Amino acid sequence: MSESSVGATSFAELDDLKSILAGEGCRFESRTVSEIRVGKQSFPLLIATIGSNAPDAPAIGFFGGVHGLERIGTQLILDYMRALLRRLEWDEQLHAQLNAVRLVFMPIVNPGGMWAGTRSNPNGVDLMRNAPQDAEGPVPFLAGGQRIGPWLPWYRGAGNGSMELESAALLAIVKQELMSRPLSFALDCHSGFGWGDSIWFPYARTVRHMMHFPEMYLLKTMFEQAYPHHAYIFEPQSHRYLLHGDLWDCAYDQTRAPNIFLPMTLELGSWRWIKKNPRQIFSRAGIFNPIKAHRTERVLRRHASFFEFLTRAAFASHRWLPQDDLRQQLLQRATEHWQHTTR
């Protein structure tokens, strides 16, 4: 438990989220989907929605704070929520988009871990290793998910078929708000891996291609054409490593055709923050978050374009979703582009 959490009944990101949702003129609909208990403390697991209520409207889910130490992902989502509220005061195009698209926000999936300053939830479970499926190949020792015990990192849980409250709540929201629609995206914001920023998509458990490989390739191509100077590495997560129990693999595999659900993970590369400020490696928070204020501001600025791109792509999905022969051509191109089918 971090020193800052001792005696505290809340934390900055949760206070910011509550402030946004309670603000004058707030257009978000919000609700508490669960209460997470940590000893005598209790923290709400909050979601907020905005936009179309039509059941067939495309939807985008923005998720953060799955790992409690990775505060920057939550801060990124909160900053986007604030920007939406300000833009709604004058942006007619945004109003038109939200008449046809639904946005879902779950900025703090692991409030108990964020309060305590731990990667895991209060039970010592790494939520992104907590789904029931096993990898179809060797995984990194410990980091790929382990069942030895919660005293070691990357603990998957007991393996008795039950999931942690936070993991089950996330999957329930995804099933209710996203997977049930003809088209939906999810963007889960993390930090801590690599020198650069990555956008990963399923699978994490296998090197096999996901069913919607052509759609993901086209989405990547469209983004690169619209924002040619972006710095993302856009690839299947299996190109980096395999792991047990990935929540997004689990959700994707439960989606039923003809619905299309495209989950992505935005992995903010934190190693360059450490390179520029080596002293922050001695702080657990510093391994996963920029410590200098100007670097935090830079992170908050540079990813808004991808958030907005997803909203526009959902709004105009009838113009780009591939069909028939084009889809087969895209599958071939995607396979050639991401030709590393084994690690």
Order of alpha helices (4+ residues) and beta strands (2+ residues): alpha-beta-beta-beta-alpha-alpha-beta-alpha-alpha-beta-beta-alpha-beta-alpha-beta-alpha-alpha-alpha-alpha-alpha-alpha
